[in-house]
Amino acid sequence: MVLEFYKPTSITEAIALKNKLGSEALYLAGGTEVNNLFFPVKPKYLISLEGIGLKAIEETDEAIHFGANVLLQDLLENNLTPDFLKVAIKRLVNKNIRNMATLGGHVASNKSCSDIIPTLIACKAALEVVTENETKSILLKDYVTHEKTDLITKIIISKKVLNRTVVSNNYCRSANDVSILNVAISYVKEGANIREPIVVVGGVAKHVICLTAVEEALDGKEMPVREDLEKLVSDNVSPITDIRGTAAFKKYEVGVLAASLLFNN
Amino acid sequence: MKIKVTINDIPREYYTDPNEKVRDLLRREAITRVRDGCDSQGSCGACSIILNGKLVNSCLLLSPQIDGKEIYTVEHLSKNRELSAIQTAFLDAGVVQCGYCTPAMLLATKKLLEENNNPTRENMKDTFSGIFCRCTGYEQYFKAVDLAKERLSDPHYVVKLAPEFRENLRVVGKAKRKVDGPKLVRGERAFVEDMVEPGSCYLKVLRSPHAHAYIKDIDTTEAEALPGVVHIVTHKNCPDIYYNQAGQGFPEPSPYDRKLISEKVRHVGDRVAFVVAETKKIAEHALTKIKVDYEILKPVLSIDEAAKEGAPLIHNGNIEYVVGAPDDLDNSCAEKRDGKVIYQFPIHGNPRKNIAASVSGGIGDIDVGFKEADVIHEQTYESTQVQCTPVEPHVVYTRMEGDRLVIHASTQVPWHLRRICARILDISENKIRVIKERVGGGFGSKQDIVLEEVAAYCTWVTGRSIFFRFTREEEFISSRTRHPMRIKVKLGAKKDGKLTAIKMDLEANTGPYGSHCLTVPMNACSKSLPLFLCDHVKFNVTTYYSNIPPTGAYQGYGAPKGSYALQLASHELAEKLGMDHLAFLEKNRVHDGSMLEILRCLGEGREGIPQKVSSCGLGPALEQGAKMINWAAKEKCDDPDVSIGKGVAIIQQGSGLPGLDSANATVSLLGDGTLMLLSGGTDLGTGLDTLTTKMVAEILCVEMQNISMISADTDVTPYDDGAYASSGTFFSGSAALNAAKELKKKILSVASKMLEEPEDKLAITFPGTVQGTNKSVSFQDISRHTQCGTGVGQLTASANFTTDRAAIPYGAHFCQVAVNKRTGEVKVQKYYALQDCGTPINPELALGQIYGGVLKTIGHSLYEQMILDENGRCLNANLLDYKVPMINDVPDDFQAVLVDTDDPFGPFGGKSVSEIACNGAAPAIASAIYNATGIWMRTWPFSAEKILRKLGKI
């Protein structure tokens, strides 16, 4: 039951409100999560982020900066958005939702089945988060493993990653299904080998995770045969059985998805 | 708080609660165009609005979020009463069926064409990607957008979007705008939810968390004390009257096995208490204050568990028969708390063994048939529980008008609804008026009375107007679903492929109550067995009670499951014979003129009527379909993991129930020569009102716009059994046709006197004129003549339609699938549905019926499935977890083809078209998967996981 709806006009004001209202207050971005029937938390106070700006997409010599309040649909329509990110965003098939959801809100919801977070992690995206005392940068990879409520103001992709191959894949039952499994991989191609791979999977743990053991097994080495790679990935995940599939299915399928990214691209 | 918002260019100010969703705010302010199909899950898009230039879901927005912004709703599209280019394009393309999602689709199209004046199919898919339409199968939207695009630059642009039939007829067989279409594309008040008056009460139901339990005690004291609570009903104070919720002809072949609220709950979501309150919030709060003490029983969820010796009994109360009680009926062990099961007549149920109904029958001698066979195939096929998911959930609004009860219903069966409510309320039928409003999708689920009687009873008791609408979760757990079935098929054939014997042993799970417990499973036999000509046929049907969510009618009735089992079995047999499946079907299929003796033993609770096939388009359908899909060619994919396969299925349905169904209509000549049609037929969005209007327009040679019509209002229109069993075209259409013919006779009789010529020298000609040898007289003059002080009075004719003849629709469905053997994913690349519906009365709408039926069942075949836990709780009772096909699931090449036949018994040669479309997808896709991979998918859905298991990958 929302008792008060706040509309701050600056980042400072938003943070001050959050600090004042405490854990019973939530930031509200587009509303596709917080206003959804199934959102698990019923906040007393909502702090709308709409009036605080953060809607720009800008590039510097080093990076592309995506304001947290940029709509997913606007990302798709912007030339600065890398194609690999557009591919991931399009997996959120429902355009009505893309017209409402913001990139910052999507990242903050930190869902295991996110279509976008795996790709962002695979391209080493960083977040700019702001607290009362500081503005800091944090790797998205680290953000997702910790429950944080700090205000995300930017998502930053370094231009250095643009020379990497970034690919992603998912499994879902129907076109508009929330992805059951997501895989994103980035790497540097070096002859027949790949270097510095980042292998990210969603849908197999509480949050999106990086498969460090798989990365190490692949880094600079000769590519294993496809079935071995599938098994390597499968062996490094521990999904649960739920209504969307058994653990055995998910383990198998995530291996297939990951291998297909390296063998089909 | 106060917000300012500009809606359709008009600045407005509202006081709102920060929790109030924008959808609710708009509806509160009488902007009814925003609908609701998912309870704020953001998955249906029915509530779409344009907010600051973007199409968004208003159910996911809180009212403060629109402060200072600009909103457009569909109201903005038409100027005064003139329809916009987009609205007329939708009507002409036939994409307006139930109309519930239409405002959202129109807004999406407006946005698309504003941003892109030459959109591709992919652009259109993206635009409509968030909007759920269960009726149309989406395919015709592509043409609708193309047409709208052209009309925006040329308002008079016309293009033929559907084939036309019968050159000699003016409106039958031609695309004509749906008579209820303008109302729906304008988003006018049309649905039950639009009729609710200020001050009405809300009704909410406390539902059982247990699948099987007795209510030991219930305490409503605290809830009743809440301010604003008007009335609470429990098993203690509800009428002691048993009934069945199935909207079938009386006496029903379904047992009366429930009361409004029983002392025993039989499924998760069963009724425990009703709360009527001044507001929805108070009603919901009151539910939390009701204390219930349950005695929990072991749930029975599967056919095997129900059939097991010593299984817990779902109905262990008194068993009674109105007629035909068996001599060995024994109620000595009856448990009082279980209540009663009252059979209207024997349907061979035995609740002491959890058997709700059973039936056996056949022709010839099955043993002889199998002895004659060179090859025998025997296999079992299973279907799971799927839900109808109309975008508009079940909804009703009840109110008193003097001493009469008025029920505004979204129903397929207004007269059955009135009869059932009268029984429960213990009042006569004349005290009840049922007004069927526009129905936002029914698909069989609205053939049953699942909430109307609750609101009706509460209004009758309290005198208060009551609005009661199911949540999406209630739609899954408390309305209607397809019966899960297990069908063992045994086939015998000679080496040349000629069938010698067919045996179907069918077990069905009806869940907690016996709605359609005999007829749905029987239908699996009666709409599949007659497709094959075979001398020796036998079937056994047993339906079990259990504690799963209630089942009932769903578009196709039992046929999709019977068709899946028998068609796939026929493919398996063909493989054993080393025969091409298409050749096997051609060798054994029914033909024009075939005598269907098997129908004698497939009546609904009584002896059926054998039929000689009066028209059959299977031959051309198979021939054309095979060419379209290039049947003989084996397709290859560049991806070595992907195999491509093709499949085919032949299908049939009925056109109503000969000897059981009945329809009526009345046509009156108005003072200026125009006409008023009163049809009992219930239009669910299928175009039935348009069809009956065409019948009258054709016979009486008038423009369709000179006929106004009212349908399905029990006070105003004559009786009709309702919209089920594919009866609309044949029965309601024929009733209108007969009424028009009767009026024609009266018109000619009067004209004969006016023109002083014998009737056989007169003819009715267009427009509305009686032509004699030398003179003519207009309908207007005839009407003035009869209605004046010396006339015979207004010319009115009523007619009934009943028949013992069947007009059976046939079809052949072909598909091509790509199966990724590494991931298990199945992609339906091509789907061709070739159907014979006799003369397609509304061709563009008939195509939409086919596309819609097919896409629904592609969903059932590939991913739709209700998942229950071990306690009978549905784990995916929402549209996020229960997946339904959206526009991006449409096959790449999706074609519906109307195969021309002219049935001698159907009105102007017409037969049914909708339900049959549900019967082909499962067997055709399963066959194609086999063709691609060599695995037989004998349970639906054909999920990636199941395919991988079959392939031995996991």
Contacts between the chains, C-beta under 8 A, distances in Angstrom:
chain1	res1	chain2	res2	distance
A	1	B	19	6.3
A	2	B	18	4.6
A	2	B	19	4.9
A	2	B	62	7.1
A	3	B	18	7.5
A	4	B	18	6.7
A	5	B	1	7.0
A	5	B	18	3.8
A	5	B	62	6.7
A	5	B	64	4.2
A	7	B	64	7.0
A	7	B	67	7.6
A	28	B	62	7.8
A	28	B	65	7.8
A	30	B	60	8.0
A	31	B	60	5.3
A	31	B	61	5.8
A	31	B	62	6.7
A	31	B	65	6.3
A	32	B	42	5.9
A	32	B	57	7.9
A	32	B	60	5.4
A	35	B	21	7.4
A	35	B	40	6.8
A	35	B	59	8.0
A	35	B	60	4.8
A	35	B	61	6.6
A	35	B	62	6.0
A	36	B	40	6.4
A	36	B	41	6.2
A	36	B	42	6.0
A	36	B	60	6.5
A	37	B	38	7.9
A	37	B	39	5.3
A	37	B	40	4.4
A	37	B	41	5.2
A	37	B	878	7.9
A	38	B	41	6.7
A	38	B	878	7.5
A	38	B	880	7.1
A	46	B	18	7.1
A	46	B	62	7.3
A	48	B	64	7.0
A	48	B	65	6.8
A	50	B	65	7.2
A	71	B	54	7.6
A	73	B	54	7.1
A	93	B	129	5.2
A	93	B	886	7.5
A	93	B	888	5.7
A	94	B	42	7.5
A	94	B	43	7.6
A	94	B	45	7.6
A	94	B	129	5.5
A	94	B	130	3.9
A	95	B	55	7.0
A	95	B	126	5.6
A	95	B	127	6.5
A	95	B	129	4.7
A	95	B	130	5.4
A	96	B	42	7.3
A	96	B	45	5.3
A	96	B	48	6.2
A	96	B	55	5.7
A	96	B	56	5.8
A	96	B	57	5.0
A	96	B	129	7.7
A	96	B	130	3.3
A	96	B	131	7.4
A	97	B	42	6.0
A	97	B	57	7.3
A	97	B	60	8.0
A	97	B	130	6.2
A	99	B	54	4.1
A	99	B	55	5.9
A	99	B	56	5.2
A	100	B	54	7.7
A	100	B	56	4.9
A	100	B	57	6.8
A	100	B	60	6.2
A	100	B	61	7.6
A	171	B	823	6.8
A	171	B	825	7.5
A	171	B	944	7.2
A	173	B	862	7.6
A	173	B	863	4.2
A	173	B	883	5.2
A	173	B	943	7.1
A	173	B	944	7.7
A	174	B	859	7.4
A	174	B	862	7.4
A	174	B	863	5.2
A	174	B	883	4.2
A	174	B	884	7.6
A	174	B	885	6.5
A	174	B	886	7.1
A	174	B	889	5.4
A	175	B	129	7.7
A	175	B	885	7.9
A	175	B	886	5.5
A	175	B	887	7.8
A	175	B	888	3.4
A	175	B	889	4.7
A	176	B	43	7.3
A	176	B	129	7.1
A	176	B	130	7.8
A	176	B	883	7.2
A	176	B	886	4.5
A	176	B	888	6.8
A	176	B	889	7.8
A	177	B	863	7.8
A	177	B	883	5.3
A	178	B	880	6.6
A	243	B	867	4.8
A	243	B	875	4.7
A	243	B	876	5.4
A	243	B	881	6.3
A	244	B	881	7.6
A	245	B	945	5.7
A	246	B	945	6.6
A	248	B	954	5.1
A	249	B	944	7.6
A	249	B	945	4.3
A	249	B	948	6.8
A	249	B	954	5.8
A	252	B	948	6.7
A	252	B	953	6.3
A	252	B	954	4.7
A	253	B	823	6.5
A	253	B	824	7.5
A	253	B	944	7.2
A	253	B	948	7.8
A	256	B	822	5.3
A	256	B	823	5.4
A	257	B	823	7.4
A	260	B	822	7.4
A	260	B	823	7.8
